[in-house]
Amino acid sequence: MFQQNHRTANGKTLLVAQMDDEHLLNMIGAVVSWAEQATSQFQTIVAQAHEADRWKANGGAAVAEAQRRMYGLPELPTMQEAITQYAQGMNQLAGKLEPYLLEAWTREFHIEGEQQFADLRERWAAAVGRNRALSHPGCALLAAPAAIEDENNVPFQAR
């Protein structure tokens, strides 16, 4: 993670640790903006799917499909496809954020930088739809990674 590179808009490569504060916060802000856009698009797809379901329930399925084909409109993704695409995209964005967040967490920003970082955290929380632990962990318990379960895999273990 400490050796993670960043490529600037003009093609220059540098370590994330070499980025100045403003550039680091701007990069985090860009990824957060992408997450906000993904969430907005996902919410639009969900709303469209609900509207299509209501239309179909009222007997409009054939009409809607005929109009879609007549005007060459794209087929809406299924709800399951939209969920999968959204989850994969958000996981990719979270992975992209990791080295930048680790570096930001390491630094002592000036007051304005600390406020900007806090604002970005709030925007990220809004994009992922929560700012606390998942409310019903019993519904979908995840297995802990092997490194956490197996004490032999813990780096720098005391002997």
N, C-alpha and C positions, 0 to 999 in steps of 0.2 A: 504494500500500500504506500509506503514512503517513497518508492521509486516510480510512482505513477506519473506519466507524462501528460502534458496538456499542449494542444496545438492551437495557436492563436488564429484569428481570422486571416492574418497575412501569411500564415504557413510556418511561423516560427515555433519550434518545439522547446519547451522548458518543463522542468519539474513543477508539479502542482505547488510544492513548497517554495518555489521561486516566484510565484505570482504575487503581484502587489495586492493589498487588501481590496481595493476597489474592483480590480479584475476578478479576484476570487469571489467576491460577493455578487458581481454581475453574472458570473458563470452559474452560481447557485440559483440566482434569480431567473436565468434563462431556462434552466431545467424545471424549476417550479412553475414557470409560465407554460411550459410544454405539458406538465401534469394538469394544470388548470384547464388547458385546451382539451386534453384527452377526457377529463371528467365532464366538461361541458358537452362534448360530442357524444359521450356515452349516455348522458342524461337525455339528450335529444333523441338518440336511437331508442332508448327505453320508452320515452313519451310517444314516439312514432309507433312503436310496437304495440303499446297499449291502445292507441287510437285505431290501429289496424285490427286488433283483436275485437274492439267494440264494433267496428264496421262489419267484420266477418260475422259476429254474433247476430247482427241485424240483417243477415242475408246478403251483404254487399261483397262477399269474397270474389265472386265471379266478375262482378263489375270492376272492382278494384284491380284484379289481375288483368282484365281486358284493357283497362286504361293504361296500366303500367306498360303492357306490351305495345299498345297502340302508339304511345308517346316515347317509347324507347327508354323508359325510366329504369334505373337499376333496381334489382331486387334487394329488398332490405335484408340485412343479415338476420338470422334467427336470434332470439334472445340469448341462447346458449353460445352462439358464435360471438355475439357482441360482448358477453361476459368474459369469454376466454380471451378475446383480443384485448379488452380493456385491462384485465388482470396481467396478461403478459407484458403489455406496454408499460403499465405502472411499475412492474417489477424491473423492467429494463431501465426505466428512469431512476428508480431507487438505487440500482447498481451503479448507474452513471454518477449519481450524487455522492456515493460513498467516499471517494478520495478527497473530494472538495469539502465535505462536511468534517472529515477527520482533520483536515488542515485548518478549517475555520475553528474547530473546537480547540485546537492547539494554540491558536493565536489570542493575543489580547488586543482587541480592536479599540479604537477610539470610541467615544460615546455614540457618535452617529453610526459607526459601523456596528456596534452592539445592537442599536435600535433596528438597523436595517436587517441584521441577522435574525432578531426576534420576529420582525414582520414577516420575513421569509418562512420562518418556522410556522407561524400562524397560517400563512397562505398554503403551505404544504399540508398542514393538518386539515384545512378546509377542502383541499383537493382530494385527499384520501378519505374524507368524511368522518374523521374522529380526531380527538386530542387526548384521549384516555385509553386505558387498556380495553381490549374487546370486552363487550358487556356480557356475553354468554360463552365463555371459553369451553364449557362442558359440551356444547353443540358440535364443536369442531376442534378437538384436542389435536395438537400436532406433536409428533415425536420429536424429542430433543435431539439435536445433532450428536453424532457419536462422540465427538470431541468433548462434549459436556458430560455425557454419560460415563465415559471411560476415563478414569483419572490418569491412566497411563499415557493418554494423548495430550495432557495439559502441558504446554510449554513451560520451561523453567520451574519444573516441579521441585519442591524442597525434598531433600533426601535425608 
